[in-house]
Amino acid sequence: MSYLQALIIAIVEGLTEFLPISSTGHMMITTAVLGIKITPFVKLFTVAIQLGAILSVVVLYFKRFFKSINFYLKLVVAFIPSAIMGLILGDWIDAQLENVFGVAVALFIGGILLLFVDKWFKQEAINHEDKISFFTALKIGAFQCLALFPGVSRSASTIIGGMSQGLTRQSAAEFSFFLAVPTMLAATAKKLLDFYSDGLTISSEEIRLLIFGNLVAFVVAVLAIKFFIGILNKYGFKYFGVYRIIIGGLLIILFLCGIKIAVV
């Protein structure tokens, strides 16, 4: 992987991590289009640079992370469902990271759902994470399990999960951001553990690529979060739905025409 390729992937990660359009799906498509060979390090890179993106949440919402122990307990409770399912389905999930057609279908179907989300959930009563109960946090965490399949979008599933429990669009989005912190930390830790358990090592050049990728993802994610909250409050989810339908539809058409975009 070159620095230019790392730059492009990190920009894609930073832009898409907190938008309801699937960062993993977009990174899969990007690596396929760039013709990057999917090696163990490349898989590690696409997971590890998410740390840079989630660090942007800690920086932007710094004061919210140091309010009460209940805040952290709710995040732990919400994280439990995906942690359990991730351990159970780990090998299956890893195999899906090479299924670009599956990502295209998930993007398309998810896009259709996003067109109607704002109409489905109008009973908004919870406008701050302090008002979220532990049981509500657990139910939102259950929605996050849907995102274990690439292309679904962790952000979309958890935000929709939050809105289904009476959270406003902004409070659902912010709780989704907060939940990304333990989720991505755990995912990166597991990927690193698996990497070294397989007897693999990271070279000094690969370490520099990881640092570079995380820095780029952090800067881009800071801008993306501010953009997303503004768009979400003003327009809702419909434009993200349209985008997903267009991207997913184009990929499906390409596959049906025999033009396959595949990881190598």
C-alpha positions as CSV (number, residue, x, y, z in Angstrom):
1,M,0.0,0.0,0.0
2,S,1.4,3.4,-1.0
3,Y,0.9,6.6,0.9
4,L,-1.4,7.9,-1.8
5,Q,-3.6,4.9,-1.4
6,A,-3.5,5.2,2.3
7,L,-4.5,8.9,2.0
8,I,-7.5,8.1,-0.2
9,I,-8.7,5.3,2.1
10,A,-8.3,7.4,5.2
11,I,-10.2,10.3,3.6
12,V,-13.0,7.9,2.7
13,E,-13.0,6.5,6.3
14,G,-13.1,10.0,7.9
15,L,-15.9,11.1,5.6
16,T,-18.1,8.1,6.0
17,E,-17.5,6.7,9.6
18,F,-20.3,8.8,11.1
19,L,-22.5,9.3,8.1
20,P,-25.3,6.7,7.6
21,I,-23.7,5.4,4.4
22,S,-21.3,2.6,5.7
23,S,-17.6,3.4,6.1
24,T,-16.6,-0.2,5.8
25,G,-18.6,-0.6,2.6
26,H,-17.0,2.5,1.1
27,M,-13.5,1.4,2.1
28,M,-14.1,-2.0,0.5
29,I,-15.3,-0.4,-2.7
30,T,-12.3,2.1,-2.6
31,T,-9.7,-0.7,-2.2
32,A,-11.3,-2.6,-5.0
33,V,-11.3,0.4,-7.4
34,L,-7.7,1.2,-6.5
35,G,-6.7,-2.4,-7.1
36,I,-5.2,-2.8,-3.7
37,K,-4.4,-6.4,-2.8
38,I,-6.2,-7.5,0.4
39,T,-3.4,-8.6,2.6
40,P,-3.6,-9.0,6.4
41,F,-2.1,-5.6,6.9
42,V,-4.6,-3.9,4.6
43,K,-7.5,-5.5,6.6
44,L,-5.8,-4.3,9.8
45,F,-5.3,-0.8,8.3
46,T,-9.0,-0.4,7.3
47,V,-10.0,-1.2,10.9
48,A,-7.2,0.5,12.8
49,I,-7.6,3.9,11.1
50,Q,-11.1,4.1,12.6
51,L,-9.4,5.0,15.8
52,G,-8.4,8.3,14.3
53,A,-12.0,8.9,13.3
54,I,-13.5,8.1,16.7
55,L,-10.8,10.3,18.4
56,S,-12.6,13.2,16.7
57,V,-15.7,12.3,18.8
58,V,-13.7,12.5,22.0
59,V,-12.2,15.9,21.0
60,L,-15.5,17.4,19.8
61,Y,-17.6,16.2,22.7
62,F,-14.8,16.3,25.3
63,K,-16.9,17.7,28.2
64,R,-19.6,15.1,27.6
65,F,-17.1,12.3,28.2
66,F,-16.4,13.4,31.7
67,K,-19.8,14.0,33.2
68,S,-20.8,10.8,35.1
69,I,-20.1,7.1,35.5
70,N,-23.6,6.4,34.2
71,F,-22.6,7.7,30.8
72,Y,-19.9,5.1,30.5
73,L,-22.1,2.3,31.9
74,K,-24.7,3.1,29.2
75,L,-22.1,2.8,26.5
76,V,-20.9,-0.5,27.9
77,V,-24.5,-1.8,28.0
78,A,-25.1,-0.7,24.4
79,F,-21.9,-2.3,23.3
80,I,-22.6,-5.7,24.7
81,P,-24.9,-7.1,21.9
82,S,-22.5,-6.3,19.1
83,A,-19.6,-7.6,21.1
84,I,-21.3,-10.9,21.7
85,M,-22.4,-11.3,18.0
86,G,-19.0,-10.1,16.8
87,L,-17.3,-12.9,18.7
88,I,-19.8,-15.5,17.5
89,L,-19.7,-14.4,13.8
90,G,-16.1,-13.3,13.6
91,D,-15.0,-15.6,10.8
92,W,-18.2,-15.0,8.8
93,I,-17.9,-11.2,9.1
94,D,-14.2,-11.4,8.0
95,A,-15.3,-13.4,4.9
96,Q,-17.9,-10.7,4.0
97,L,-15.1,-8.1,3.8
98,E,-14.5,-9.5,0.3
99,N,-18.2,-9.5,-0.8
100,V,-18.5,-6.2,-2.7
101,F,-21.8,-7.3,-4.3
102,G,-23.3,-7.9,-0.8
103,V,-22.2,-4.3,0.1
104,A,-24.0,-3.0,-3.0
105,V,-27.2,-4.7,-2.1
106,A,-27.0,-3.5,1.6
107,L,-26.3,0.1,0.4
108,F,-29.3,0.0,-1.9
109,I,-31.8,-1.6,0.6
110,G,-30.5,0.7,3.4
111,G,-31.0,3.7,1.1
112,I,-34.7,2.9,0.5
113,L,-35.2,2.6,4.3
114,L,-33.6,5.9,4.9
115,L,-36.1,7.6,2.7
116,F,-38.9,6.8,5.2
117,V,-37.1,7.0,8.5
118,D,-38.1,10.6,9.2
119,K,-41.8,9.7,8.7
120,W,-41.7,6.6,10.8
121,F,-40.3,8.1,14.0
122,K,-41.9,11.4,14.9
123,Q,-42.5,10.8,18.6
124,E,-39.3,12.5,19.8
125,A,-39.0,12.9,23.5
126,I,-35.4,12.2,24.5
127,N,-33.0,15.0,23.6
128,H,-30.0,14.1,25.7
129,E,-28.1,10.9,26.7
130,D,-28.8,11.6,30.4
131,K,-32.4,10.7,29.7
132,I,-31.6,7.4,28.0
133,S,-32.3,4.4,30.3
134,F,-30.0,1.4,30.5
135,F,-32.7,-0.8,28.8
136,T,-33.0,1.8,26.0
137,A,-29.2,1.7,25.6
138,L,-29.3,-2.1,25.3
139,K,-32.0,-1.9,22.6
140,I,-30.0,0.7,20.6
141,G,-27.0,-1.6,21.0
142,A,-29.0,-4.5,19.5
143,F,-29.6,-2.4,16.4
144,Q,-25.8,-2.0,16.0
145,C,-25.6,-5.8,15.4
146,L,-27.2,-5.2,12.0
147,A,-24.0,-3.3,11.0
148,L,-21.9,-6.4,11.4
149,F,-22.6,-7.0,7.7
150,P,-20.6,-4.6,5.6
151,G,-22.7,-2.0,3.8
152,V,-25.4,-1.7,6.4
153,S,-23.7,1.1,8.3
154,R,-23.1,1.2,12.0
155,S,-24.1,4.8,12.2
156,A,-27.4,4.3,10.3
157,S,-28.5,1.3,12.3
158,T,-27.7,2.9,15.7
159,I,-29.3,6.2,14.8
160,I,-32.4,4.5,13.6
161,G,-32.4,2.3,16.7
162,G,-32.2,5.5,18.8
163,M,-35.0,7.2,17.0
164,S,-37.2,4.1,17.3
165,Q,-36.8,4.5,21.1
166,G,-37.9,8.1,21.1
167,L,-34.6,10.0,20.7
168,T,-34.5,13.1,18.6
169,R,-32.4,12.9,15.4
170,Q,-29.5,14.8,16.9
171,S,-29.5,12.9,20.2
172,A,-29.7,9.6,18.4
173,A,-26.8,10.7,16.1
174,E,-24.7,11.8,19.1
175,F,-25.3,8.6,21.0
176,S,-24.3,6.7,17.9
177,F,-21.0,8.8,17.9
178,F,-20.4,8.0,21.5
179,L,-21.1,4.3,21.0
180,A,-18.5,4.2,18.2
181,V,-15.7,4.8,20.7
182,P,-15.9,1.4,22.7
183,T,-17.0,-0.4,19.5
184,M,-14.1,0.7,17.4
185,L,-11.6,0.4,20.2
186,A,-12.7,-3.2,20.7
187,A,-12.7,-4.0,16.9
188,T,-9.2,-2.6,16.5
189,A,-7.9,-4.4,19.6
190,K,-9.4,-7.7,18.3
191,K,-7.9,-7.2,14.8
192,L,-4.5,-6.5,16.3
193,L,-4.7,-9.6,18.5
194,D,-5.7,-11.7,15.5
195,F,-2.9,-10.2,13.5
196,Y,-0.2,-11.1,16.0
197,S,-1.9,-14.4,16.9
198,D,-1.3,-15.5,13.3
199,G,2.4,-14.9,13.7
200,L,2.4,-11.7,11.7
201,T,4.4,-8.5,12.4
202,I,4.1,-4.9,11.5
203,S,7.1,-3.3,9.8
204,S,8.3,0.3,10.6
205,E,6.9,1.4,7.3
206,E,3.5,-0.1,8.0
207,I,3.5,1.7,11.4
208,R,4.1,5.0,9.7
209,L,1.2,4.2,7.3
210,L,-1.1,3.5,10.3
211,I,-0.1,6.8,12.0
212,F,-0.6,8.7,8.7
213,G,-3.9,7.1,8.1
214,N,-5.2,7.8,11.6
215,L,-4.2,11.5,11.4
216,V,-5.9,12.0,8.1
217,A,-9.1,10.1,9.3
218,F,-9.2,12.3,12.4
219,V,-9.0,15.6,10.6
220,V,-11.6,14.6,8.0
221,A,-13.9,13.1,10.6
222,V,-14.0,16.3,12.6
223,L,-15.3,18.1,9.5
224,A,-17.7,15.3,8.6
225,I,-19.4,15.3,12.0
226,K,-20.1,19.0,12.0
227,F,-21.4,18.7,8.4
228,F,-23.6,15.7,9.3
229,I,-25.3,17.2,12.3
230,G,-26.1,20.3,10.3
231,I,-27.6,18.3,7.4
232,L,-29.4,15.9,9.7
233,N,-31.2,18.7,11.6
234,K,-32.1,20.6,8.5
235,Y,-33.0,17.8,6.0
236,G,-33.1,14.5,7.8
237,F,-32.0,11.3,6.2
238,K,-33.6,11.5,2.7
239,Y,-30.5,12.8,0.9
240,F,-28.3,10.1,2.4
241,G,-30.9,7.6,1.3
242,V,-30.8,8.8,-2.2
243,Y,-27.0,8.7,-2.3
244,R,-27.0,5.1,-1.0
245,I,-29.6,4.1,-3.7
246,I,-27.5,5.7,-6.5
247,I,-24.2,4.1,-5.4
248,G,-25.7,0.7,-4.5
249,G,-27.8,0.7,-7.7
250,L,-24.9,1.5,-10.0
251,L,-22.8,-1.3,-8.4
252,I,-25.6,-3.8,-8.8
253,I,-26.1,-2.7,-12.5
254,L,-22.3,-3.2,-13.1
255,F,-22.4,-6.6,-11.6
256,L,-25.5,-7.6,-13.6
257,C,-23.7,-6.4,-16.8
258,G,-20.8,-8.6,-15.9
259,I,-18.5,-5.8,-14.8
260,K,-17.4,-7.0,-11.4
261,I,-15.6,-4.8,-8.9
262,A,-13.9,-7.3,-6.7
263,V,-11.2,-7.2,-4.0
264,V,-8.0,-8.9,-5.1
